[in-house]
């Protein structure tokens, strides 16, 4: 009886013990699974999805300077209600794509190499459909998409789904981790925890709706 009880204790205690011992690698892997970066290849354009300009736009400038594509294409974010309201008081606030453009110019990307996709977007899905139209209209067959690290897996799956059958190929590159998200120790920081949980929720939603 004692041996049987001991075996039961070990059996039921082992998962908890393993979780205590290996929780950090497991939790880190959970975050790292969101991050993908494809091998680089020559492309017609580097596309920067809207948001997190201080991480995404320098990465795009770096790829441009390395010669991976001759053009950088920017998408627009939400309709700028707040920016328009502030203009009534003489306060000029740059929109997301304007901030990115300013960063690119500062990093010596020529103005003529920067293009903006017309139309505001409420979601990554909106950006994907507008990008499809833009890339096809401009005869572009290959694009490198730059976005935040945690946003890469969902963006790649969505863009490849939207571009299926068009002949346009996309690869993704993760911008360096910054204050928005860092896979190491994410569970110790409220903002990173919120970002991870929100991103997995979006991943499930997009899987059900678009794939």
Long-range contacts (C-beta under 8 A, 24 or more apart in sequence): 24-185, 27-186, 27-187, 28-183, 28-184, 28-185, 28-186, 30-196, 31-150, 31-181, 31-183, 31-186, 31-192, 31-196, 32-183, 33-153, 34-149, 34-150, 34-151, 34-152, 34-153, 34-154, 34-196, 34-199, 34-200, 34-203, 35-149, 35-150, 35-152, 35-153, 35-174, 35-183, 36-152, 36-153, 36-156, 36-172, 36-174, 37-152, 37-172, 37-173, 37-174, 38-156, 38-171, 38-172, 38-173, 39-171, 40-68, 40-144, 40-171, 40-173, 41-68, 41-142, 41-171, 42-68, 42-69, 42-142, 43-68, 43-69, 43-142, 43-143, 43-144, 43-171, 44-69, 44-70, 44-71, 44-135, 44-138, 44-139, 44-140, 44-141, 44-142, 44-143, 45-69, 45-70, 45-71, 45-72, 45-73, 45-115, 45-135, 45-140, 45-143, 45-144, 46-71, 46-72, 46-73, 46-143, 46-144, 46-145, 46-146, 47-72, 47-73, 47-74, 47-75, 47-131, 47-143, 47-144, 47-145, 47-146, 47-170, 48-72, 48-73, 48-74, 48-75, 48-100, 48-146, 48-147, 49-75, 49-124, 49-127, 49-145, 49-146, 49-147, 49-151, 49-155, 50-74, 50-75, 50-76, 50-77, 50-96, 50-97, 50-100, 50-121, 50-127, 51-77, 51-96, 51-147, 51-148, 52-147, 52-148, 52-175, 52-178, 52-180, 53-96, 53-99, 53-100, 53-103, 54-103, 54-178, 55-148, 55-175, 55-176, 55-177, 55-178, 55-180, 56-100, 56-146, 56-147, 56-148, 56-175, 57-99, 57-100, 57-103, 57-104, 57-107, 58-103, 58-107, 58-175, 59-146, 59-173, 59-174, 59-175, 59-176, 60-100, 60-104, 60-146, 61-103, 61-104, 61-107, 61-108, 61-109, 63-144, 63-146, 63-173, 64-104, 64-109, 64-113, 65-107, 65-108, 65-109, 68-144, 69-143, 69-144, 70-113, 71-113, 71-114, 71-115, 72-104, 72-109, 72-113, 72-114, 72-115, 73-115, 73-116, 73-117, 73-131, 73-134, 73-143, 74-100, 74-101, 74-114, 74-115, 74-116, 74-117, 75-116, 75-117, 75-121, 75-127, 75-130, 75-131, 76-116, 76-117, 76-118, 76-119, 76-120, 76-121, 77-120, 77-121, 78-120, 78-121, 78-122, 79-120, 80-120, 124-151, 124-154, 124-155, 124-158, 124-206, 125-158, 125-162, 125-206, 125-210, 128-158, 128-159, 128-162, 128-163, 129-162, 131-159, 131-162, 132-162, 132-163, 132-166, 132-168, 135-163, 135-166, 135-168, 136-166, 136-168, 140-168, 141-167, 141-168, 141-169, 142-168, 142-169, 142-170, 142-171, 143-168, 143-169, 143-170, 143-171, 144-170, 144-171, 144-172, 144-173, 145-170, 145-171, 145-172, 145-173, 146-172, 146-173, 146-175, 147-172, 147-174, 147-175, 148-174, 148-175, 148-180, 148-181, 149-174, 149-175, 149-176, 149-177, 149-181, 149-183, 150-180, 150-181, 150-195, 150-196, 150-199, 151-199, 153-203, 154-199, 154-202, 154-203, 154-206, 157-206, 157-207, 157-211, 158-206, 158-210, 161-210, 161-211, 162-210
